[in-house]
Structures are given as C-alpha cells and as structure tokens.
C-alpha cells in the first residue's frame, strides 16, 4: 500500500505533537505515526512531510515549523498556528 495514502494522517500527527510540545524529535513523530496508522514510516518520510507542510504550494499549509539544532528537534515558531483551524 502506498505511503502517500496516509500523508494527511501523518500531517495531523505532526501538527498535534508540535502544538502539544515545545520541541519534537523526528523519532518520536515516527513512533506516534506508526501507532496511529499501523504502518511503518521512516524518519526520512517524516522529514519530507515536514518540508511539504512548510513549503508545498499545493498543500498551502505554510506551517511555521523550524528546526532547533541545539535540541535536535522541530518546533512551531508561531505557537498559535493550527493546521486545521476548524
């Protein structure tokens, strides 16, 4: 089964984790995505998902996600941002 089928589910998991925590490591996102979807996900897939959430004009999320090299984790620059505001 293609991994893209679960892309929206992964985006939701990433958004929820970034809203709840100050900093989120890729490995913890991978674990949570596996729990949520039941399918194996690589760290590279999560990194590509984050890049898509930030820059993909088709998705239009323009998520303010940044990487903190000191913590080696991702975070929201704008804490009030929500992927799905409804």
C-alpha positions in Angstrom: 0.0 0.0 0.0 1.5 3.4 -0.9 2.7 5.6 2.0 1.0 8.7 0.4 -2.3 7.3 1.4 -1.5 8.1 5.0 0.1 11.5 4.4 -2.9 13.5 5.8 -2.9 11.3 8.9 0.8 11.9 9.3 0.3 15.7 8.9 -2.3 15.6 11.6 0.0 13.7 14.0 2.9 16.1 13.3 0.6 19.1 13.9 -0.8 17.7 17.1 2.7 16.9 18.5 4.1 20.3 17.7 1.1 22.1 19.3 1.4 20.0 22.5 5.2 20.1 22.9 7.9 22.7 22.8 10.3 20.5 20.8 9.6 17.3 19.0 12.2 14.8 17.7 11.7 13.0 14.4 12.0 9.6 16.2 9.0 10.4 18.4 7.0 11.5 15.4 7.8 8.2 13.7 6.7 6.2 16.7 3.4 8.1 17.0 2.7 7.8 13.3 3.2 4.0 13.4 0.8 3.8 16.4 -1.8 5.9 14.6 -1.7 4.4 11.1 -0.4 0.9 11.9 2.1 1.1 9.0 5.8 1.5 9.1 7.1 5.1 8.5 10.7 6.1 8.1 12.4 9.2 9.6 13.0 10.4 6.0 9.3 10.3 5.2 8.6 12.4 8.3 11.3 14.9 7.2 9.7 15.1 3.8 6.3 15.6 5.3 7.5 18.5 7.4 9.1 20.1 4.3 5.8 19.6 2.4 3.9 21.2 5.3 6.3 24.2 5.2 6.8 24.8 1.5 4.4 22.9 -0.8 2.2 25.4 -2.5 -0.3 22.8 -3.5 -1.0 22.0 0.2 -1.0 25.6 1.1 -0.3 24.9 4.8 2.8 27.2 5.1 3.4 25.8 8.5 5.8 27.8 10.6 7.9 24.8 11.5 11.6 25.3 12.4 14.4 23.1 13.4 16.4 23.7 16.6 19.9 22.3 16.3 20.6 22.6 20.0 17.6 20.4 20.9 17.8 18.5 17.6 14.1 18.8 17.3 11.3 20.6 15.4 9.0 23.3 16.9 6.4 25.8 15.8 7.7 29.3 15.5 4.1 30.6 15.9 2.6 28.7 18.9 -0.9 29.8 17.8 -0.7 28.1 14.4 -3.2 25.3 13.7 -3.1 23.1 10.6 -6.9 22.6 10.7 -8.4 25.7 12.4 -12.0 24.4 12.3 
